[in-house]
Amino acid sequence: MKITNITTYQVDLPLHEGNYNWSGGKSVDVFDSTVVIVETDEGYTGVGEICPLGPVYLPSFARGARAGLAELSPLLIGMDPTALEVLNRHMDINLKGHPYVKSALDVACWDILGQKAGLPVAILLGGKYGSNFKLYRAISQESPEAMVKKVEKYKNEGYTKFQLKVGGDYQTDIERIHAVAKIMEKGDTLVADANTGWLMHDAAKVVASVRELNVYIEQPCLSYEECLNIRQRTSLPFILDENIDGISQILRGYNDRAMDVVNIKISKFGGLTKARQARDLCVSIGLAMTIEDTWGGDIVTAAIAHLAHSTPTNFLFSSTDFNSYVTQSIADDAPQRQNGCLSINQRPGLGITAKMDVLGDPYFTCDSNESVNIFTS
């Protein structure tokens, strides 16, 4: 089988809540997502998606993704999309770094592999655990009172895991954490995610002020060394996210006892191929995980669901359903939340079909002549 055509689309994903706020006053109201469709000479078509959380969260941004895809796509024409290790090595040789650019291509090829095998991607990733898995709900940074109301709303929808966006004024953050902790019930999970927003002296005051609560502390400071410093000052369970983008960082954090849970974002690792390697390493060393991505719609949610559903239940700390945050659906048959849980369907591949009428005109195409035709700037 050979790749014959790669087409890229740009699509806006507005939020149900109007905007999404996190540390440092950062805010987004429409996510700029990129969808990739890979076609083959045997008639199989795979879909992938990459959606950075704006240009200020990680070293990634939407237009950069599309520029990188225009660079890489001609180099994949004629390759076997089911030879995923070969494909990933080829991408790494021809584009240094930029794993988020490669993620959508890798996911689309997993979709093709699943269709060719007649199996859901989750089965190819190791097999499905249970009938569904629990989700967390990210609570956009607002006043303590507003965040309590949102948690109450989502508790009524079946969620039991909540990720509070803190990382602002430390005194207000302490109030946010205490206020939400008061309404937590047995079996609920509360995470205070600073998204690198605290300096060490403020982070130290926060962990001291919430030390009696049942709360996880996530990525309090910008650097790994700063986070390790705070980790050593608290007995609260600790999560690392932004500092973890490869197996070497996971091993460093494990050896330093820097975290109890690690976040694996598919696009930050470069796609399902490398995210699966990281997942399997974590299982081997006894480290729980949140399986997610930077953001996205139906296609990203499907990829997350297949990796999460193929992760041993006791190692899956949490996962998420990004398509429930946005108003625009971009694929049919995508996983949909039910009572705070998600599951995959049993169709081969990712089990979804892109809505071509929603995607509209291509951003660019790359065909068997290895030429890129860009239709918009």
C-alpha angles and dihedrals in degrees: 000000000000136000108246104171140015120194126186127202134189119218134175119227112197117199126245091224093049096243144013120225131192141158123333095022092291115158139173128189101175124032117219105219131185122210123198125199117194118196128195140201090248094059098256117135125195130194132209136171137201122191118171117202091249120291096290105062105063134356090281138089136180100249089046089056091054093045090051092048090053087053096048104035098075089053092059098052109114094020124122107255091202093059091081100168091050091046093050093048089050091052092048092050093050100040118034112217120332094118092174089064091057096045099080091048092050093048092049090053091050086053089054092046091053092049092048091049093043090234137112113258089243090065091051089049091058109291137292122286117207129334095285143345135233124258134212124223119220111222111211115233112267138128116316090251094051092048091051090053092051092049090051090050093051093044086060088054092057104264117141099173121070131185111199115206104227128147095117129098102351095222092053089045090055088052091049093052095045093046094052094040088061092065096044115115134202108294095024121122124213124195124185104207114191094178090217091305103130130076113225096259092053093043089052091055092048096052090046091051095050098037093116094053129093095243138129119225114220128196097327098177141030103252132050091237093054091048091050089052091056092042088059091054098056141052091208115114111266134216128194123201122145093044093054116082104134147022093267091059091049090052092047092050091046093050092047091046086234098149146019095203130028129203115228111197110191097217093045089060093044102257142315095308095064095030088058090052089052091046092052091048090053091051090050094052096039100251121147119225146205107217112207145107138240092271140298148135136265097323096049089045090053092051091049091048094053093049093043095046090052092052117097107262097236091053094049103090091175148323137192146229106222093178090069091062095058134065099219122079114204102177138040121236094018116158112275127201118253119186094335094312137099135204138177125243121239098247118121119267116002088336095230138107123214116240100235093187089059095045090054122182119005121259088214141337131212118197140185090284086066090236124137118220111195114199100181139025 
